[in-house]
Amino acid sequence: MTAPRLRTLGALAAALLLVPSLAACSGDDASSEVAEQSPEEVLAEAATNLSETTGLQLDLSTRNLPDGVTGITKAAGVATSAPAFEGTITVVLSGQSVDVPVVAIDDTVYAQIPFTPGWNKVDPTDYGAPDPARLIDPSTGFPALLDLTEEPTKGESVRGGADNSEVLTTYTGTVPGDAMADVIPSAAGDTFEVEWQVTDEGELRKADLSGVFYAKSEEMTYTVEFSGYGTEKDITAP
């Protein structure tokens, strides 16, 4: 093989080796920035991203609503920065599970109550529920809980999201009962344990909230999932 040919192959091989090295360096730089943040800084960034998004998909659920309690087992819908919300809340009433379509806007909550025609204005606190339009409000929603998390501790990181393309890190801590009651009015405990799952881009993906959410009942856990940051939806009163 001629010398020019050997030099060309050598240059090509060096270039191919260099590409993954550069990619690894770029990724390491991004990871190192996240690693250098304190848990408080990570949760503060997640709170900001949550409160500043135009909208997102929010899914709340529990598997262990205490027996005999009138409360929420599920909520799913789009919350926007208007603030507004459109979706469905599943409530247990007298032992029966009922799906209730809900629209919340302009500090008013409308619901299609079973066996009642049309949309009706309701007070969500009658069901131990918050105004769902306020769930991403910086002062009365999940962003406030992120900021008020006490003694947050970083946990493990795992792959998740679509095609396992995200790195998700857990942060655990506690939240005062009065702060939790601002978000979920039925909250009756003095302290709640929280576990936040945050992406390397600073977006909250999941929250596990544990404590006494209904007076004179056992502890339980609500899980809330957040997706579709940047969603835009025009929600109007029915």
C-alpha positions as CSV (number, residue, x, y, z in Angstrom):
1,M,0.0,0.0,0.0
2,T,1.4,3.4,-0.9
3,A,2.4,6.0,1.7
4,P,-0.4,8.5,0.8
5,R,-2.9,5.8,1.0
6,L,-1.7,4.8,4.5
7,R,-1.8,8.5,5.6
8,T,-5.4,8.8,4.4
9,L,-6.5,5.7,6.3
10,G,-4.7,6.8,9.4
11,A,-6.3,10.2,9.3
12,L,-9.8,8.6,8.9
13,A,-9.2,6.3,11.8
14,A,-8.1,9.1,14.0
15,A,-11.2,11.2,13.1
16,L,-13.6,8.3,13.9
17,L,-12.0,7.8,17.3
18,L,-12.2,11.5,18.0
19,V,-15.9,11.9,17.3
20,P,-17.1,9.7,20.2
21,S,-14.5,11.3,22.5
22,L,-15.9,14.8,21.8
23,A,-19.4,13.6,22.3
24,A,-18.4,12.0,25.7
25,C,-16.8,15.2,26.7
26,S,-19.9,17.2,25.9
27,G,-22.1,14.9,27.9
28,D,-19.7,14.9,30.8
29,D,-19.8,18.7,30.9
30,A,-23.6,18.7,31.1
31,S,-23.6,15.9,33.7
32,S,-20.9,17.7,35.8
33,E,-23.0,20.9,35.9
34,V,-26.0,18.9,37.3
35,A,-23.7,17.0,39.7
36,E,-22.4,20.3,41.1
37,Q,-25.9,21.6,42.0
38,S,-27.1,21.1,45.5
39,P,-30.4,19.4,46.1
40,E,-31.9,22.8,47.0
41,E,-30.7,24.3,43.7
42,V,-32.1,21.4,41.7
43,L,-35.5,21.6,43.3
44,A,-35.5,25.4,42.9
45,E,-34.8,25.0,39.2
46,A,-37.5,22.4,38.9
47,A,-40.0,24.8,40.6
48,T,-39.1,27.6,38.2
49,N,-39.5,25.4,35.1
50,L,-42.8,24.1,36.4
51,S,-44.2,27.5,37.1
52,E,-43.0,29.1,33.9
53,T,-44.2,26.5,31.4
54,T,-47.2,27.4,29.2
55,G,-48.8,24.1,30.2
56,L,-48.4,20.4,30.7
57,Q,-50.2,17.1,31.3
58,L,-50.7,16.3,34.9
59,D,-51.8,12.9,36.3
60,L,-52.5,12.3,40.0
61,S,-53.4,8.9,41.5
62,T,-53.4,6.9,44.6
63,R,-53.9,3.2,45.3
64,N,-54.7,3.5,49.0
65,L,-57.5,6.0,49.6
66,P,-58.6,5.2,53.2
67,D,-61.9,3.3,53.6
68,G,-64.9,5.5,54.3
69,V,-63.2,8.7,53.0
70,T,-64.8,11.1,50.4
71,G,-61.7,12.0,48.4
72,I,-59.8,11.9,45.1
73,T,-58.3,8.7,43.7
74,K,-57.4,10.1,40.2
75,A,-57.0,13.4,38.4
76,A,-55.8,13.7,34.8
77,G,-55.8,16.7,32.5
78,V,-54.0,19.7,31.1
79,A,-53.0,22.6,33.4
80,T,-51.9,25.9,31.8
81,S,-50.3,29.1,33.0
82,A,-53.6,31.1,32.3
83,P,-54.2,29.6,35.0
84,A,-56.6,27.0,33.8
85,F,-57.3,23.2,33.9
86,E,-59.3,20.8,31.8
87,G,-59.6,17.2,32.5
88,T,-61.3,14.5,34.7
89,I,-61.2,14.0,38.4
90,T,-62.2,10.6,39.9
91,V,-63.9,11.0,43.3
92,V,-65.1,8.3,45.8
93,L,-68.5,9.3,47.2
94,S,-70.3,6.9,49.6
95,G,-68.0,4.1,48.5
96,Q,-68.7,4.7,44.8
97,S,-66.1,5.8,42.3
98,V,-67.3,8.6,40.1
99,D,-65.5,10.2,37.1
100,V,-66.2,14.0,37.0
101,P,-65.2,16.1,33.9
102,V,-63.8,19.4,35.2
103,V,-62.9,22.8,33.8
104,A,-61.3,25.4,36.1
105,I,-60.6,29.0,35.1
106,D,-60.9,32.5,36.6
107,D,-61.0,31.1,40.1
108,T,-64.1,29.1,39.3
109,V,-64.4,25.3,39.0
110,Y,-67.0,23.8,36.8
111,A,-68.0,20.1,36.9
112,Q,-70.4,17.7,35.2
113,I,-71.9,16.2,38.3
114,P,-73.5,12.8,37.9
115,F,-77.3,12.9,37.6
116,T,-77.2,16.7,37.2
117,P,-77.7,18.2,33.8
118,G,-75.0,20.4,32.2
119,W,-72.1,22.1,34.0
120,N,-72.3,23.3,37.5
121,K,-70.1,25.6,39.6
122,V,-68.6,23.6,42.5
123,D,-66.4,24.2,45.5
124,P,-63.6,21.6,45.2
125,T,-62.8,21.8,48.9
126,D,-66.1,20.0,49.5
127,Y,-64.4,17.0,48.1
128,G,-61.0,17.6,49.7
129,A,-59.7,18.8,46.3
130,P,-57.8,21.8,45.2
131,D,-58.6,24.3,42.5
132,P,-56.8,22.3,39.7
133,A,-56.0,25.5,37.8
134,R,-53.7,26.4,40.7
135,L,-51.6,23.2,40.7
136,I,-48.7,24.8,38.8
137,D,-49.0,28.2,40.5
138,P,-45.7,29.3,42.0
139,S,-47.2,30.2,45.4
140,T,-50.1,27.7,45.8
141,G,-49.1,24.7,43.7
142,F,-46.4,22.1,43.3
143,P,-43.7,24.7,42.6
144,A,-44.2,26.0,46.2
145,L,-43.8,22.5,47.6
146,L,-40.6,22.0,45.7
147,D,-39.2,25.3,47.2
148,L,-40.4,24.4,50.7
149,T,-38.9,20.9,50.8
150,E,-36.9,20.6,54.0
151,E,-33.5,18.8,54.2
152,P,-33.6,17.5,50.6
153,T,-31.3,14.5,49.9
154,K,-30.2,13.3,46.6
155,G,-30.9,9.7,45.7
156,E,-30.2,7.4,42.8
157,S,-30.3,8.3,39.1
158,V,-32.1,6.0,36.6
159,R,-33.0,6.0,33.0
160,G,-36.6,6.8,32.1
161,G,-38.9,8.8,29.8
162,A,-39.5,8.1,26.2
163,D,-37.1,5.4,24.9
164,N,-35.2,5.7,28.2
165,S,-33.7,8.9,26.9
166,E,-33.8,10.9,30.1
167,V,-31.7,10.7,33.3
168,L,-34.0,10.9,36.3
169,T,-32.7,11.7,39.8
170,T,-34.7,11.3,43.0
171,Y,-34.6,13.9,45.8
172,T,-36.3,13.1,49.2
173,G,-37.3,15.4,52.0
174,T,-40.3,16.6,54.1
175,V,-42.9,19.4,53.6
176,P,-44.8,21.1,56.4
177,G,-48.4,20.2,56.7
178,D,-49.7,23.7,56.2
179,A,-47.8,24.0,52.9
180,M,-49.3,20.7,51.7
181,A,-52.8,21.9,52.7
182,D,-52.3,24.9,50.4
183,V,-52.0,22.4,47.5
184,I,-54.3,19.6,48.7
185,P,-56.8,21.1,51.1
186,S,-57.8,17.8,52.8
187,A,-54.2,17.4,54.0
188,A,-54.4,16.9,57.8
189,G,-50.9,15.8,58.8
190,D,-48.2,17.9,60.4
191,T,-45.5,16.7,58.1
192,F,-45.4,15.0,54.7
193,E,-42.7,12.9,53.2
194,V,-41.9,13.8,49.6
195,E,-39.9,12.2,46.8
196,W,-39.3,14.2,43.7
197,Q,-38.0,12.8,40.4
198,V,-36.2,15.4,38.3
199,T,-34.6,15.2,34.9
200,D,-31.1,16.5,34.1
201,E,-32.8,19.4,32.3
202,G,-34.4,20.4,35.5
203,E,-38.0,19.3,34.8
204,L,-40.1,17.6,37.5
205,R,-41.3,14.3,36.2
206,K,-42.9,12.6,39.2
207,A,-43.8,13.3,42.8
208,D,-44.7,10.9,45.6
209,L,-46.4,12.6,48.5
210,S,-47.0,10.6,51.7
211,G,-48.8,11.4,54.9
212,V,-52.2,11.9,56.4
213,F,-54.3,13.5,53.7
214,Y,-57.7,13.0,55.4
215,A,-58.5,13.6,59.1
216,K,-58.7,10.6,61.4
217,S,-57.4,8.3,58.6
218,E,-54.2,6.4,58.0
219,E,-51.2,7.6,56.0
220,M,-51.4,7.3,52.2
221,T,-49.5,8.3,49.1
222,Y,-50.4,10.4,46.2
223,T,-48.3,10.0,43.0
224,V,-48.3,12.9,40.5
225,E,-46.7,12.7,37.1
226,F,-45.8,15.7,34.9
227,S,-45.2,15.5,31.1
228,G,-45.6,17.6,28.0
229,Y,-43.9,20.7,29.2
230,G,-44.7,23.6,26.8
231,T,-48.2,22.4,26.0
232,E,-50.5,25.2,24.7
233,K,-54.2,24.8,25.2
234,D,-57.0,27.4,25.1
235,I,-59.3,26.5,27.9
236,T,-62.6,28.4,28.3
237,A,-65.5,28.3,30.7
238,P,-68.2,25.9,29.6
